[in-house]
Amino acid sequence: MAAMAPSRGRRWLFGCAASLLAIQLLPFGREHHNPAHRVEPPWDSDETRALAKRACFDCHSNETVWPWYASIAPISWVVTNDVMGGRHQLNFSEWDRPQEDADQAAKAVREGWMPPGIYLPAHPEADLSAQQRERLARGLERSLAPSDAGGRSAR
């Protein structure tokens, strides 16, 4: 009896598996480190900081908790890109450098842009109630307001 040729579905599945294994060799997105924590904003309350830590710090600070799947391509590429972009836009750990988008933080939280919906299934602790969202937005408005000297105050 002649050997049966692999079905098209099996070849496709094998090709996908081989591709997923091959992309693991690409170096981007696997090496995770958190830069040194420098200066935080002058938080208006411990509650504001706790809510921000819960909902924002993984992408907007140097205190990122890297989940296990952040080392598996192509998910690692997305996670690394999101964290790098988040830190660039607003970084609560580097308040000693300009934070041009700080004035948008409260609006982003209040209107539901942040944290993004795609983030919440894997991070249910960041899914704030409407009351928590409003308290965080008000706290961010007070905490991230520009200082009288024209720049952002640091603590």
Secondary structure as GFF3:
##gff-version 3
##sequence-region A 1 155
A	DSSP	alpha_helix	8	23	.	.	.	ID=ss1
A	DSSP	alpha_helix	46	55	.	.	.	ID=ss2
A	DSSP	alpha_helix	57	60	.	.	.	ID=ss3
A	DSSP	three_ten_helix	68	71	.	.	.	ID=ss4
A	DSSP	alpha_helix	75	89	.	.	.	ID=ss5
A	DSSP	three_ten_helix	102	104	.	.	.	ID=ss6
A	DSSP	alpha_helix	105	110	.	.	.	ID=ss7
A	DSSP	three_ten_helix	124	126	.	.	.	ID=ss8
A	DSSP	alpha_helix	130	143	.	.	.	ID=ss9
###
